[in-house]
Amino acid sequence: MKVKNEIDENESVIVNTVKHRNFPQVPKVIFGKGSFNQLDEILLPERKHIDAPFIFLVDDVFKNTSLAHKVPLRFNDELIFVSSEEEPKTKQVDKLVKSILDKYDSLPSGIVGIGGGTLLDLAKAVSLLLTNKGSAADYQGWDLIQKSSIYHVGVPTISGTGAEVSRTTVLLGPDKKLGINSDYTVFNQVILDPDLSIGVPKNQWFYTGMDCYIHCIESLNGTYLNAFSKSYGEMALELCKEVYLEELDAQDSREKLMMASWHGGMSIAYSQVGVAHAMSYGLSYLLGIKHGIGNCLVFQHLEEFYGEGVILFNKMKEKHQIDLPKGICKDLTEDDFDTLCNVALKMEPLWENALGKNWKDLITREKLKSIYRKI
């Protein structure tokens, strides 16, 4: 039998001209109770030389705790405690980078971020700016980073943001809140230890977990939806439902929420988030409202866009007796509302995912202002 290895001239050939994104993923991840204890052995092969330290950026809530004492400092390693009370800023990144470059004769062996989304995003941004000249604000956008970052590790201590797996580091800049979206942003190593989230306050646990839940709803209802993002989004959504609607023991709940966060972050690698995230960026920029609660404040008023998702959100909120703040925007001026809209409307990929390519015909400033006024 003759093997046909050529295309007959009379056969029609369909040429696929679509360019697909070639996204990176975290190359190494370790999961399990107590896995944080292996950090030292994980870092050891990555140490360049005695004068190239590891810089540990750690949430200052862990100051004087057992976790801080477990940070494996060697040689001239440095532990820097950072407050997570405010969202990470471009000027904060610039200050940290300058301090490190001024203090050491060579680049660090790596950056390790230990904390929630704020610390993970700071670690990613600092690792990028140590090798890319200029201010962090210069790179807010998509694929502006030109050089690979230094080695960087993420150790989440609360679950939900997906920052541990995403290719972005979201920063408040001088005129916008926007991520540094880059293939170089992704962590080289992530340590997922569910025990590190023991003791998270209930409200914070809810707000951050809802960031994951809203990731899923926005991804699964978006125009960018595809089999890749759908598979991750559906898994994360089911895990969120288990954690926030069923009766799980504490250990099981921590593990499942940690995996929901991971899958939720992966669900937007080939997709995007939507209306709630776009609008919450405005709240963060103008009022300093943290990302998790900002998403919740907006999402509760988005029945028009995510009807069933909002109904389920309200059930979760009631089950855990969460009272969202009211009157956040009641004293804002018209100029303030314009600022909120300006920041939100700059998030064009989010709006396109939510409403399609003609989103500018479907959303108006007055529509956005009417939602903000309810908050």
Steps between C-alpha positions, in 0.01 A plus 500: 500500500640831394532753781366836398746760618418781263188711455331454164475817295123473482460477879406821679732603780380715789782707643459608860627856524394554861793575733460325835670630813777282640454560872751389764393317815669468838769237428528368855241474775497312826173438684428359842468555871838612636660546156626846604764317703666395172565858388867491601580191292303642206702824505840342556568400136393849385754686712756663270773580750544619856460869407178445300231487768143389494265786586189390690201736481268395781163637612560687825210318668753218543751713688597323825315182398622144452474541121749788505744288700471221243616720211829330400747789512857420397812711446388859427134421422259777591150478645286806431161530669244682287154622600214366291254757630520681167506369145853472350617816323745567218694746719522235773653257250743767379610574857562133579694447177719806562569388857611155383718630214665758728569248775649209305781482244329228299143405422331285765469127445126550516192658655258307722154642568317367806146623559180573311452654157669826601826331599493259207450786255778701664739206474417455131538871425830539687647196323408659164627851576838374620578409138290756310600866528260778588195522719243226557245747360675479161400135469133514603327340205538193282835349396715808560768316700804426281735307728449193714456556873728355762395174669189554714290284731142545619373372834130586544372525858138565398311355206288659232686761295667258260809724515710191566434368148423807285720680247416841642593714797232760566629839620360841584686747281502879491200513267354150486470158659627248250705184492842436359382220272797303375626149430788584734269579793412138579666356810782249451385310807187498715457340841140414589481420871138505625618538861628851423139622470407394854375800697387719209218729626154393375424817305836492323457128428162578341609804296810330361314177427235699317774643279546142378125443470457819296797399280304186415167671434657767279713248310219248447259770381750682279529522123860377523384166643665190355552138604826583681360775723165321536654185645698692763214740573245225556732315737571817700131588515406157637772526764375847602148363536629220724701737719236771538175303491577158649618393844868407469756443772759776529787309336289388203367853456849653496628247246201536268507880507873492424431285194201716401732801500749317279237384252327838505826671411557250220149554366588855391835409340320441171204718590439816703300636790218747449277777632561458875877505467499795262282706733677395819826635354343844512411456869854391579658788312283780639405374846771247583245220539670163496441273205298220665246718675491735199390213277229406749374859525457516123387144433195520727353755255573312176183288467455640148829345390541193725152417629544145634851576620376793709217289649751237611735769632220632720434149635867467595498844659193418708630158605818654641325811638711746305377860506656703222572867575242748373523862391854471364426735210233722657722806548684484168496797262417481132873529429557201726246295307673603178829372642340167592368467146830603341690226684234236435465576130874466442461128565399433139574123485278450805209684342545315171493168684188603690299658219668422168686707243225764487512558876542876453149508354360312801656672800488871577647722768152563635444126528824461697422797721155357581669183629767686694231713665344184647824410679 
